[in-house]
Structures are given as structure tokens and as C-alpha cells.
Amino acid sequence: MAGNTIWTIKKLLTWTTHYFQQHHLDSPRLDAELLLAHVLHKQRIYLYTDFDLIVEPSELARYREYIKKRVSGISTAAIIGEKEFMGLTFHVNEKVLIPRPDTETWLEKVIQYHRNEPGLKVADLGTGSGAILLSFLYYCKEDTGIGVDISPDALKVAEENGKRLKLDDRAAFREGDYLTALEEGEMFDGILTNPPYIPSADIRGLAEEVRHEPMLALDGGKDGLDFYRKLAETAANHLKDGGFLAAEFGIHQAESVVNLLKESGKFDSFEVIEDYGGIERAVYCRKKGKE
């Protein structure tokens, strides 16, 4: 990026897109647009209506820094500090897992199942940015919930998002290690979770931008199933009869996760939810009632 070049929005996007392509980024044009729009404090549509605008030197310098961070493996969302999820804007950073469209697919279905059931209390285990819990509460307007995370840094992000979405009166956040953060006898109508599910040996093979995300949110143990074993063992202890459990899992883990839950003998009404690409992405089931 030559220093004496006059950089218009159009020229800058063309150059950056090509540069990101050379570095094998998945969405080079989109990343270029999101980063530049953030630098200019504009919506993306502005880049097309004012594409001949000359970018100021101070803005160009900031954009260069963003480009360096992006090719170093930091995600666009973490760089600009926000991510769209479920039609809402969440603050994110390198201390939390970046919310992904795959998660939207099963969460949308769970919300549809329960949005007309006022007064539910839910728990989100491994809440990170709070995206799952806060999205559920945003669309299920008379429900309440708690988000649990072992990371105090993640909880700060979740609490900020709760305030930004004006949900802090219905959402509370608690530091703790997954299910052990729940008090004895504390009961919920539903438990939602996107736990760590990457097998430890596979972490090195993840995309570089994913490896910049917190390891606590990725590493699911030797076979990736450590947290599902915890769910199978104790999740039902915190669910009312008929209460639901919705848990995301990784590719090719559906059978193993469902079997763990079935073998516990505590759940029924199993449904495996696919993402937009037809990949099995989450399990939804209910705690058995008393016979």
C-alpha cells in the first residue's frame, strides 16, 4: 500500500480484497468492507454510495493496522469489537468465542418452540459473550435467565451486552465452572449450551483466527466429549420435569452426544437440529417426567 497513492474507498477496497485473497482469507471482500466501514464510522452501504471519497491519512493509518491484524489471524469481529447474531449486535473481543451462524440455526428453532411460554427461567452454560442467553431473552420477552462462564473476562463482555440490549433486568451472569456453578436444588425450565467440543489433538489444525479465540471455549478434552458427559451426569438435576436441554456439538459428534444423553436414562423426545448446510449441529431433548 504505497504511501503517496491517493486512496479512494473504491481503490482501497479493491486493493485490500486482493491482499486478503493472497493470504487465503475466507471472505476477503466482506472483511475489507467491514473493517473500512468501521474505520469510517459508516454503514457498509456508504462504501458504495460514496466510493470516490478520498480516505483521510489518519483513517488510512488505522485501516492499515486493521489489515495487519486480520492477516495475522485475528477475526474481523474481534478487530472491530462487534458481531451480528440473531439480528442483534454484540460486543466481542479476543476473550470470548465469536458467535457463529451455525449456532443461530438451532437457537432460532428453540426460540420458536418457547417464545409463547412466558415466565420461563433458563441457564446458558459457557455463556461467553452472552449471545445465546441474551438472544433467547430478547425474543422470549417475559423470560429470565442466568449465564455461567469460568472466565471473568468473558462475563464482563456478557454483562456489557446485557446492558446494551437493555436485558440486564432479566439476565444475570455468574462465574463458575459449567454445571458446578449452579446451586444445589436450583431448577430451570431450560438449559442451553455451546460447550467446548474440539478434541484436544485437533486444536492445532483449526483455522488461525479460531486459534486466537479463548482455548477454554474450544478444548473439549481428548475426544471432545468431556462437557457432554457432564451434561449427561448432572444437567437433569437442574431441570424441571419436562424441561428442555439444547446443546450444540461438532461435526460427526451427533451420535455420540445423543447416546450419552440417552444412556443417562434422564431424557427423552430427542431431536437433532441441522444447520443451513444440512450438517447436524445440535441436540434438543426434554427431561423425563415422574412416572
Secondary structure, 3 states (H helix, E strand, C coil): CCCCCCCEHHHHHHHHHHHHHHCCCCCHHHHHHHHHHHHHCCCCCHHHHCCCCECCHHHHHHHHHHHHHHHCCCCHHHHHCEEEECCEEEECCCCCCCCCHHHHHHHHHHHHHHCCCCCCEEEEECCCCCHHHHHHHHHCCCCEEEEEECCHHHHHHHHHHHHHCCCCCCEEEEECCHHHHCCCCCCEEEEEECCCCECHHHHHHCCHHHHCCCHHHCECCCCCCHHHHHHHHHHHHHEEEEEEEEEECCCCCHHHHHHHHHHCCCEEEEEEEECCCCCEEEEEEEECCCC
